[in-house]
Amino acid sequence: MKNSKNTIAWIPIVIALSLIGGIWLGLHFSNKVSHTSGQRKLDNILGLIESDYVDEVDIDSIIELTIPKLMANLDPHSTYIPASELQAVNEDLDGSFSGIGVSFTMLTDTVTINEVIPGGPSEKVGIMPGDRVITIDDSLVAGQGIVDTDIVKMLRGEKGTTVNLGIKRNNSNNLLTFEVTRGDIPVNTVDAAYLINPTTGYVKVNKFGRTTYSEFFTSLVKLKAAGARNFILDLRGNGGGFMEMAIMMANEFLPANSPIVYTRGRNDDDESRVFSDGTGSFIDSELVVLIDEYSASASEIFAGAMQDNDRALIVGRRSFGKGLVQRQTTLPDSSAIRLTVSRYHTPSGRCIQKDYQLGKRGTYEQEILDRYDHGEFYNSDSIKFNKDLQYTTAGGRTVYGGGGIMPDFFVPIDTAGISSYYINVLNAGLLQRFAFEYSDRYRERLSAAKNVNEILALLPPDDELLQLFVSYAAQNGIPARWYYINISQGLIVNYLKALIASDIIGRQAYYEVANTIDPAFNQAVTHLEQGDAAVPITAQGKVN
């Protein structure tokens, strides 16, 4: 018993010593593992500034300025998001924000409403396209040189709060006042979904947000119900977003157990493989995917999955080459870090990410211009493939890694109709201004149109529309030069029609008109008509 009692008496002492030893070991190894010499050096510097610097400074402010420079020494897509910007950054992909439900253009330094979202707060109080915003909450904003981003901040706000707008309308001599209660505004990621012909549907996706899959799927279902059996998916200019949306969209077209994408990272937790589950509703539909040099990230995941499974024809130009996966971590002060943790790979094994050097963001951003200078946008022969990065699709075709997705059929930038006159009026914003002012002047008559064909029927003949614009441009500082105008007349007239149609009946109308003279779009239609979009292509024009 005595020995037993002595043993029991020692237990608390042993436990205490173990705890002390554990704490010492933890601190010892924490200093060695978690706190490198560089980290301790940084802590020392900050401590010296805080205690000994000649003036009292805000250490937090110094750190806030330093973090972006620290992140700039990593890959081009790791980034720091200040707390003040995090909500706006997340809203862009989350699919909604609280605002008043309008889109606007700055015309002659005045906020001009060009679209009122149906069912949104502004429509409910009677704000109309063409209205000019003169005041916001009694503050004069017209003619004050306020930039677009600051106007957006003034119009957005928490759901349920109000904003008072002073509106100038063409048919009223008095300033009209509207009190608008901010509400949830959907951020649509599908710009257009329409039938090209009785059996072919077109869908334009501008980004991959949280609502993209549901918007996309709903569009396909409606088009299929209207008769579409084949589809063109336009991902040109789509810089990506949520990978999950691209995966779910790809699943709609792939048979069961088809690889879609996989990631490789430094840690096992950052590695994953994704396969289709066979539940897609469009597995038998032929598909063409349009891409260009600004199609990135999730766009490349989708295009790569379709190409490597020999499921669709890819048409256009080599995509951007963003294949780095970022994980967003919110910090205690509500700022956030988006840190690259892995790389995307297509089913064949290609790494989507193009080459980069740590801290060389300027060189990385210049790469698109380098492609242009090397002639890649004009001739597929200018593209040099790395023969060491050959991969094979499910059907046995050869594809190449090295950055981006190379299309099956290359379509150069269309320079037909480009002249110095066209560039001058485009850079001056005169095409957009003329189209909006024309729409505004004849809005009551044009608003009777229910579709694009009815809009076009209400516009003047092409020669007359061109003459109206040339006179307008001359009044705004760009004289008529008919040799160059004649070169560009088809391009100018089509663009004006597309802009006017968009101003009157919405963004989809723009694509319905503009696509009619788009070379990549027309090549996609041709391939679908030939029935070769869902099988390996060997025809002339394919990039090998």
C-alpha positions as CSV (number, residue, x, y, z in Angstrom):
1,M,0.0,0.0,0.0
2,K,2.8,2.3,0.9
3,N,4.4,1.9,-2.5
4,S,1.1,2.4,-4.1
5,K,0.4,5.6,-2.3
6,N,3.9,6.9,-3.1
7,T,3.3,6.2,-6.8
8,I,-0.1,8.0,-6.7
9,A,1.6,11.0,-5.0
10,W,4.1,11.3,-7.9
11,I,1.4,11.3,-10.6
12,P,0.5,15.0,-10.5
13,I,4.3,15.9,-10.5
14,V,4.9,13.7,-13.5
15,I,1.9,15.2,-15.4
16,A,3.1,18.7,-14.6
17,L,6.6,18.0,-15.8
18,S,5.2,16.4,-19.0
19,L,3.1,19.5,-19.7
20,I,6.1,21.8,-19.2
21,G,8.3,19.6,-21.3
22,G,5.6,19.5,-24.0
23,I,5.3,23.2,-24.0
24,W,9.1,23.7,-24.3
25,L,9.3,21.2,-27.1
26,G,6.4,22.9,-28.9
27,L,8.0,26.3,-28.7
28,H,11.4,24.9,-29.6
29,F,10.2,23.2,-32.8
30,S,7.7,26.0,-33.6
31,N,10.6,28.4,-33.7
32,K,12.6,26.1,-36.0
33,V,9.7,25.1,-38.2
34,S,7.2,27.9,-38.3
35,H,9.5,30.9,-37.7
36,T,12.3,31.0,-40.2
37,S,15.2,33.4,-39.8
38,G,13.5,35.6,-42.4
39,Q,10.3,35.7,-40.4
40,R,12.2,36.6,-37.2
41,K,14.0,39.3,-39.1
42,L,10.8,40.8,-40.3
43,D,9.4,40.7,-36.7
44,N,12.5,42.5,-35.4
45,I,12.3,45.2,-38.1
46,L,8.7,45.9,-37.3
47,G,9.4,46.0,-33.6
48,L,12.3,48.4,-34.1
49,I,10.1,50.7,-36.2
50,E,7.3,50.6,-33.6
51,S,9.6,51.3,-30.7
52,D,12.5,53.5,-32.0
53,Y,11.4,55.3,-35.2
54,V,11.7,59.0,-34.9
55,D,8.0,59.6,-35.6
56,E,5.0,57.5,-34.4
57,V,3.8,55.4,-37.3
58,D,0.9,53.0,-37.8
59,I,2.5,49.6,-38.1
60,D,-0.8,48.1,-39.5
61,S,-0.7,50.6,-42.3
62,I,2.9,49.7,-43.2
63,I,2.0,46.0,-43.2
64,E,-1.0,46.8,-45.4
65,L,1.2,48.5,-48.0
66,T,3.9,45.7,-47.7
67,I,1.7,42.6,-48.2
68,P,0.9,43.3,-52.0
69,K,4.6,43.7,-52.6
70,L,5.2,40.4,-50.8
71,M,2.6,38.6,-52.9
72,A,4.0,40.2,-56.1
73,N,7.1,38.0,-55.7
74,L,5.0,34.8,-56.1
75,D,3.2,33.5,-59.2
76,P,1.1,36.0,-61.2
77,H,-2.2,34.9,-59.8
78,S,-1.6,34.8,-56.0
79,T,-3.0,38.0,-54.7
80,Y,-4.0,40.0,-51.6
81,I,-7.5,41.5,-51.3
82,P,-7.9,44.3,-48.8
83,A,-11.0,44.2,-46.6
84,S,-12.5,47.2,-48.3
85,E,-12.5,45.4,-51.7
86,L,-13.3,41.8,-50.6
87,Q,-17.1,42.1,-50.8
88,A,-17.1,43.6,-54.3
89,V,-14.6,41.0,-55.5
90,N,-16.7,38.1,-54.1
91,E,-20.0,39.6,-55.4
92,D,-18.8,39.5,-59.0
93,L,-18.6,35.7,-58.9
94,D,-21.3,35.0,-56.2
95,G,-24.0,35.9,-58.6
96,S,-25.8,38.7,-56.9
97,F,-25.3,42.0,-55.1
98,S,-27.5,44.7,-53.6
99,G,-28.1,47.7,-55.8
100,I,-30.7,49.5,-57.8
101,G,-30.8,47.3,-60.9
102,V,-29.4,49.3,-63.8
103,S,-26.4,49.3,-66.2
104,F,-25.1,52.7,-67.3
105,T,-22.6,54.4,-69.6
106,M,-20.8,57.6,-69.0
107,L,-21.8,59.9,-71.9
108,T,-20.3,63.4,-72.0
109,D,-19.4,63.0,-68.3
110,T,-23.0,62.1,-67.3
111,V,-24.4,58.8,-66.0
112,T,-26.8,57.6,-68.6
113,I,-29.0,54.5,-68.0
114,N,-28.8,52.1,-70.9
115,E,-30.5,49.1,-69.3
116,V,-33.0,48.6,-66.5
117,I,-33.0,45.1,-65.1
118,P,-36.6,43.6,-65.4
119,G,-38.2,43.2,-61.9
120,G,-35.4,45.2,-60.3
121,P,-35.7,48.1,-57.8
122,S,-35.3,50.8,-60.5
123,E,-38.0,49.4,-62.8
124,K,-40.4,49.2,-59.9
125,V,-40.1,53.0,-59.3
126,G,-40.3,53.9,-63.0
127,I,-36.7,54.6,-64.0
128,M,-36.2,54.1,-67.8
129,P,-33.4,53.5,-70.3
130,G,-32.1,56.8,-71.5
131,D,-32.5,58.6,-68.2
132,R,-29.6,60.8,-67.1
133,V,-28.6,60.7,-63.5
134,I,-27.9,64.3,-62.4
135,T,-27.8,63.8,-58.6
136,I,-27.3,60.9,-56.2
137,D,-28.5,61.6,-52.6
138,D,-28.5,65.4,-53.3
139,S,-24.9,65.3,-54.5
140,L,-24.3,66.6,-58.0
141,V,-22.6,63.8,-60.1
142,A,-23.2,65.1,-63.7
143,G,-20.2,66.9,-65.2
144,Q,-18.1,66.4,-62.1
145,G,-15.5,64.0,-63.6
146,I,-16.5,61.2,-61.2
147,V,-15.2,57.8,-62.5
148,D,-17.4,54.8,-63.2
149,T,-16.2,52.8,-60.2
150,D,-17.1,55.6,-57.8
151,I,-20.6,55.9,-59.3
152,V,-21.0,52.1,-58.7
153,K,-20.0,52.5,-55.1
154,M,-22.6,55.3,-54.7
155,L,-25.4,53.2,-56.2
156,R,-24.7,49.9,-54.5
157,G,-25.3,49.3,-50.8
158,E,-27.0,47.1,-48.3
159,K,-30.3,45.5,-49.1
160,G,-33.2,47.6,-47.9
161,T,-31.3,50.9,-47.8
162,T,-32.5,53.7,-50.1
163,V,-30.8,56.1,-52.6
164,N,-32.4,59.2,-54.0
165,L,-31.8,59.9,-57.7
166,G,-32.3,63.2,-59.6
167,I,-33.2,62.2,-63.1
168,K,-33.2,64.2,-66.3
169,R,-35.6,62.7,-69.0
170,N,-35.9,63.9,-72.6
171,N,-39.7,64.5,-72.3
172,S,-39.5,66.5,-69.2
173,N,-38.1,70.0,-68.5
174,N,-38.0,69.4,-64.8
175,L,-35.6,67.2,-62.7
176,L,-37.4,64.0,-61.7
177,T,-36.8,62.6,-58.3
178,F,-36.9,58.8,-57.5
179,E,-36.4,57.1,-54.2
180,V,-35.0,53.6,-54.9
181,T,-34.8,50.9,-52.3
182,R,-31.8,48.7,-52.9
183,G,-32.4,45.0,-53.4
184,D,-30.7,41.8,-54.6
185,I,-29.6,42.1,-58.2
186,P,-28.7,39.0,-60.1
187,V,-25.3,39.0,-61.9
188,N,-26.1,37.1,-65.1
189,T,-23.2,35.1,-66.6
190,V,-25.0,34.0,-69.7
191,D,-25.2,36.9,-72.1
192,A,-27.1,35.2,-74.9
193,A,-28.9,32.0,-75.7
194,Y,-30.8,31.8,-79.0
195,L,-31.5,29.6,-82.0
196,I,-29.2,30.2,-84.9
197,N,-31.3,27.9,-87.1
198,P,-34.0,25.4,-86.4
199,T,-31.5,22.8,-85.1
200,T,-28.6,24.8,-83.7
201,G,-28.4,26.8,-80.5
202,Y,-25.9,29.4,-79.4
203,V,-24.9,30.2,-75.8
204,K,-22.5,33.0,-74.7
205,V,-21.0,32.6,-71.2
206,N,-19.1,35.6,-69.9
207,K,-17.7,34.2,-66.6
208,F,-18.0,31.2,-64.3
209,G,-19.9,32.5,-61.3
210,R,-22.0,30.6,-58.7
211,T,-25.1,30.8,-60.9
212,T,-23.5,29.9,-64.2
213,Y,-24.4,26.2,-64.3
214,S,-28.0,26.8,-63.6
215,E,-28.2,29.6,-66.1
216,F,-26.4,27.5,-68.7
217,F,-28.4,24.4,-68.1
218,T,-31.7,26.3,-68.2
219,S,-30.6,27.9,-71.5
220,L,-29.8,24.5,-73.1
221,V,-33.1,23.0,-72.0
222,K,-35.0,25.9,-73.5
223,L,-33.1,25.7,-76.7
224,K,-33.6,22.0,-76.9
225,A,-37.3,22.4,-76.4
226,A,-37.3,24.9,-79.3
227,G,-35.6,22.3,-81.5
228,A,-31.9,22.6,-81.0
229,R,-29.9,19.4,-81.3
230,N,-26.5,20.9,-81.7
231,F,-24.8,23.8,-79.8
232,I,-22.2,26.5,-80.0
233,L,-20.7,27.5,-76.7
234,D,-18.9,30.8,-76.9
235,L,-16.2,31.2,-74.2
236,R,-14.2,33.9,-75.9
237,G,-13.1,36.6,-73.5
238,N,-14.3,34.5,-70.5
239,G,-11.6,34.8,-67.9
240,G,-12.9,31.9,-65.7
241,G,-14.2,31.8,-62.2
242,F,-15.4,28.8,-60.2
243,M,-14.0,25.5,-61.4
244,E,-17.0,23.6,-60.1
245,M,-19.2,25.4,-62.7
246,A,-17.0,24.3,-65.5
247,I,-17.0,20.7,-64.2
248,M,-20.8,20.5,-64.0
249,M,-21.2,22.0,-67.4
250,A,-18.7,19.4,-68.9
251,N,-20.6,16.6,-67.1
252,E,-23.7,17.5,-69.2
253,F,-21.8,16.4,-72.4
254,L,-19.7,13.5,-71.3
255,P,-20.6,9.8,-70.9
256,A,-20.0,8.1,-67.5
257,N,-16.4,7.9,-66.1
258,S,-14.9,10.3,-68.6
259,P,-12.0,12.3,-67.0
260,I,-12.8,16.1,-66.7
261,V,-9.8,17.6,-64.9
262,Y,-7.3,16.9,-62.2
263,T,-5.1,19.0,-60.0
264,R,-1.6,18.5,-58.7
265,G,-0.2,20.5,-55.7
266,R,2.5,20.4,-53.1
267,N,0.2,18.7,-50.6
268,D,-1.9,15.6,-51.0
269,D,-5.0,17.6,-50.0
270,D,-4.5,19.7,-53.1
271,E,-4.6,16.8,-55.5
272,S,-7.9,15.6,-57.0
273,R,-9.4,13.9,-60.0
274,V,-12.8,14.5,-61.3
275,F,-14.8,12.2,-63.6
276,S,-18.3,12.5,-65.2
277,D,-21.1,10.6,-63.7
278,G,-23.1,9.8,-66.8
279,T,-26.2,11.9,-65.9
280,G,-25.7,14.6,-68.5
281,S,-28.7,15.6,-70.6
282,F,-26.7,16.5,-73.7
283,I,-24.4,13.6,-74.2
284,D,-25.6,13.0,-77.8
285,S,-25.5,16.7,-78.8
286,E,-22.8,17.9,-81.2
287,L,-20.8,20.7,-79.7
288,V,-18.5,23.5,-80.9
289,V,-16.6,25.6,-78.3
290,L,-15.3,29.0,-79.3
291,I,-12.1,30.2,-77.4
292,D,-9.6,33.0,-77.9
293,E,-6.5,34.4,-76.1
294,Y,-8.6,35.8,-73.3
295,S,-10.4,32.5,-72.5
296,A,-8.8,31.4,-69.2
297,S,-9.0,29.1,-66.2
298,A,-12.4,27.5,-66.0
299,S,-12.9,28.2,-69.7
300,E,-9.8,26.2,-70.4
301,I,-10.9,23.4,-68.1
302,F,-14.1,23.0,-70.0
303,A,-12.4,23.3,-73.4
304,G,-9.6,20.9,-72.4
305,A,-12.1,18.3,-71.2
306,M,-14.1,18.4,-74.4
307,Q,-11.0,18.3,-76.6
308,D,-9.2,15.5,-74.7
309,N,-12.3,13.3,-74.7
310,D,-12.8,14.0,-78.4
311,R,-16.2,15.3,-77.4
312,A,-16.3,18.7,-79.2
313,L,-14.6,20.7,-81.8
314,I,-12.6,23.7,-80.4
315,V,-12.5,26.7,-82.8
316,G,-10.7,30.0,-82.5
317,R,-7.2,30.9,-81.1
318,R,-5.0,29.5,-78.3
319,S,-6.4,30.3,-74.9
320,F,-4.7,32.4,-72.2
321,G,-3.0,29.6,-70.3
322,K,-4.1,30.1,-66.6
323,G,-3.9,26.8,-64.9
324,L,-3.1,27.8,-61.3
325,V,-5.6,27.0,-58.6
326,Q,-6.1,29.6,-55.9
327,R,-7.4,29.0,-52.4
328,Q,-9.0,32.0,-50.7
329,T,-8.3,32.4,-47.0
330,T,-10.1,35.2,-45.1
331,L,-7.8,36.9,-42.6
332,P,-8.9,38.2,-39.1
333,D,-9.3,41.8,-40.3
334,S,-11.7,40.6,-43.1
335,S,-9.0,40.9,-45.8
336,A,-8.1,37.8,-47.8
337,I,-5.3,36.0,-49.5
338,R,-5.8,34.1,-52.7
339,L,-2.8,31.7,-52.7
340,T,-1.9,29.3,-55.5
341,V,-2.0,25.8,-54.1
342,S,-2.0,23.5,-57.2
343,R,-2.1,23.3,-61.0
344,Y,-4.9,22.3,-63.4
345,H,-4.3,19.4,-65.8
346,T,-6.5,18.3,-68.7
347,P,-7.6,14.6,-69.0
348,S,-4.6,13.8,-71.3
349,G,-2.2,15.2,-68.7
350,R,-1.5,18.7,-70.2
351,C,-0.8,21.4,-67.7
352,I,-2.9,24.4,-68.7
353,Q,-0.6,27.0,-67.1
354,K,1.8,28.8,-69.4
355,D,5.4,29.5,-68.2
356,Y,6.1,32.2,-65.7
357,Q,8.9,33.4,-63.4
358,L,8.4,34.2,-59.8
359,G,8.0,38.0,-59.3
360,K,8.1,38.7,-63.1
361,R,4.5,39.8,-63.4
362,G,5.2,42.4,-66.0
363,T,6.8,39.8,-68.3
364,Y,3.8,37.5,-67.8
365,E,1.3,40.2,-68.6
366,Q,3.3,41.1,-71.7
367,E,3.0,37.5,-73.0
368,I,-0.3,38.2,-74.9
369,L,1.3,41.1,-76.7
370,D,4.3,39.0,-77.5
371,R,2.0,36.5,-79.2
372,Y,0.5,39.4,-81.2
373,D,4.0,40.6,-82.2
374,H,5.0,37.1,-83.3
375,G,2.0,36.8,-85.6
376,E,0.2,34.1,-83.6
377,F,-3.1,35.9,-83.9
378,Y,-2.9,35.9,-87.7
379,N,-1.3,32.6,-88.7
380,S,-1.2,29.2,-87.0
381,D,2.2,28.6,-88.5
382,S,3.6,31.2,-86.1
383,I,2.8,28.8,-83.2
384,K,5.8,26.7,-82.2
385,F,4.8,23.5,-80.3
386,N,7.1,21.9,-77.7
387,K,7.6,18.4,-79.1
388,D,8.5,17.3,-75.6
389,L,5.0,18.0,-74.4
390,Q,3.0,15.8,-76.7
391,Y,-0.1,14.2,-75.3
392,T,-2.8,11.9,-76.7
393,T,-6.6,12.4,-76.6
394,A,-9.0,9.5,-75.9
395,G,-9.4,9.0,-79.6
396,G,-5.7,9.0,-80.3
397,R,-5.2,12.5,-81.6
398,T,-2.0,14.4,-80.7
399,V,-2.3,17.6,-78.6
400,Y,0.4,19.7,-77.0
401,G,1.0,21.2,-73.6
402,G,3.0,24.2,-72.8
403,G,0.2,26.6,-71.8
404,G,-3.3,27.1,-72.9
405,I,-5.7,25.1,-75.1
406,M,-4.8,25.0,-78.8
407,P,-8.0,24.9,-81.0
408,D,-8.7,22.1,-83.4
409,F,-9.4,24.8,-86.0
410,F,-7.5,28.1,-86.0
411,V,-9.4,31.3,-86.8
412,P,-7.2,34.4,-87.2
413,I,-8.2,37.8,-85.9
414,D,-10.5,39.3,-88.5
415,T,-8.9,42.4,-90.0
416,A,-11.4,42.8,-92.9
417,G,-13.0,46.2,-92.7
418,I,-10.4,47.6,-90.3
419,S,-9.3,51.1,-91.5
420,S,-7.8,54.1,-89.8
421,Y,-11.2,55.8,-89.9
422,Y,-12.8,52.8,-88.1
423,I,-10.1,52.8,-85.4
424,N,-10.4,56.6,-84.9
425,V,-14.2,56.5,-84.4
426,L,-14.0,53.4,-82.2
427,N,-11.3,54.8,-80.0
428,A,-13.3,58.0,-79.6
429,G,-16.3,56.0,-78.4
430,L,-18.4,57.6,-81.2
431,L,-20.0,54.3,-82.4
432,Q,-21.4,53.6,-78.9
433,R,-22.5,57.3,-78.4
434,F,-24.2,57.5,-81.7
435,A,-26.1,54.2,-81.2
436,F,-27.3,55.2,-77.8
437,E,-28.4,58.7,-78.9
438,Y,-30.2,57.2,-81.9
439,S,-31.9,54.6,-79.6
440,D,-32.8,57.3,-77.2
441,R,-34.3,59.6,-79.8
442,Y,-36.5,56.9,-81.4
443,R,-37.0,54.8,-78.2
444,E,-40.8,55.0,-78.2
445,R,-41.0,53.7,-81.8
446,L,-38.2,51.1,-81.5
447,S,-39.5,49.7,-78.2
448,A,-42.5,48.3,-80.1
449,A,-40.1,45.7,-81.6
450,K,-40.2,42.3,-79.9
451,N,-37.2,40.7,-81.5
452,V,-34.0,41.5,-83.5
453,N,-35.7,41.1,-86.9
454,E,-38.3,43.6,-85.9
455,I,-35.7,46.1,-84.6
456,L,-33.7,45.8,-87.9
457,A,-36.8,46.4,-90.0
458,L,-37.4,49.7,-88.1
459,L,-33.9,51.0,-88.8
460,P,-33.0,53.0,-91.9
461,P,-31.3,51.4,-95.0
462,D,-27.6,50.7,-94.5
463,D,-26.4,53.6,-96.7
464,E,-28.6,56.0,-94.8
465,L,-27.5,54.7,-91.4
466,L,-23.9,55.0,-92.5
467,Q,-24.4,58.6,-93.7
468,L,-26.1,59.6,-90.4
469,F,-23.1,58.2,-88.5
470,V,-20.5,59.8,-90.7
471,S,-22.2,63.2,-90.2
472,Y,-22.3,62.6,-86.5
473,A,-18.6,61.7,-86.3
474,A,-17.7,64.8,-88.4
475,Q,-19.6,67.0,-85.9
476,N,-17.6,65.4,-83.1
477,G,-14.2,66.0,-84.6
478,I,-13.5,63.1,-87.0
479,P,-13.9,64.2,-90.6
480,A,-15.3,62.0,-93.4
481,R,-12.6,60.1,-95.3
482,W,-14.7,58.1,-97.8
483,Y,-11.9,55.9,-99.1
484,Y,-11.5,54.4,-95.6
485,I,-15.2,54.6,-94.8
486,N,-16.0,52.5,-97.8
487,I,-13.5,49.9,-96.6
488,S,-15.2,49.8,-93.2
489,Q,-18.8,50.4,-94.1
490,G,-20.0,46.8,-93.5
491,L,-18.3,46.6,-90.1
492,I,-19.5,50.1,-89.0
493,V,-23.1,49.4,-90.0
494,N,-23.2,45.9,-88.4
495,Y,-21.8,47.3,-85.2
496,L,-24.2,50.1,-85.1
497,K,-27.2,47.8,-85.6
498,A,-25.9,45.5,-82.9
499,L,-25.5,48.3,-80.4
500,I,-28.9,49.8,-81.2
501,A,-30.6,46.4,-80.8
502,S,-28.8,45.9,-77.5
503,D,-29.9,49.3,-76.2
504,I,-33.6,48.5,-77.0
505,I,-34.1,44.8,-76.2
506,G,-31.1,43.7,-74.2
507,R,-27.6,42.3,-74.4
508,Q,-28.6,39.1,-76.3
509,A,-29.6,41.2,-79.3
510,Y,-26.1,42.4,-79.6
511,Y,-24.8,38.9,-80.3
512,E,-27.6,38.0,-82.6
513,V,-26.6,40.9,-84.9
514,A,-22.8,40.9,-84.4
515,N,-22.4,37.2,-84.9
516,T,-23.7,37.3,-88.4
517,I,-20.3,38.6,-89.7
518,D,-18.1,36.9,-87.1
519,P,-15.7,34.5,-88.9
520,A,-15.2,32.1,-85.9
521,F,-18.9,31.9,-85.3
522,N,-19.6,31.2,-89.0
523,Q,-16.9,28.5,-89.1
524,A,-18.5,26.9,-86.1
525,V,-21.9,26.8,-87.8
526,T,-20.3,25.3,-90.9
527,H,-18.7,22.5,-88.9
528,L,-22.0,21.7,-87.2
529,E,-23.8,21.7,-90.6
530,Q,-21.1,19.2,-91.9
531,G,-21.8,17.0,-88.9
532,D,-18.1,16.8,-87.9
533,A,-18.1,18.5,-84.5
534,A,-18.4,15.4,-82.3
535,V,-15.7,13.3,-83.9
536,P,-11.9,13.7,-84.5
537,I,-11.4,16.2,-87.3
538,T,-8.9,15.6,-90.1
539,A,-10.0,18.2,-92.6
540,Q,-7.7,20.9,-93.9
541,G,-7.4,23.8,-91.4
542,K,-7.0,21.7,-88.3
543,V,-4.0,22.6,-86.2
544,N,-1.7,19.6,-85.9
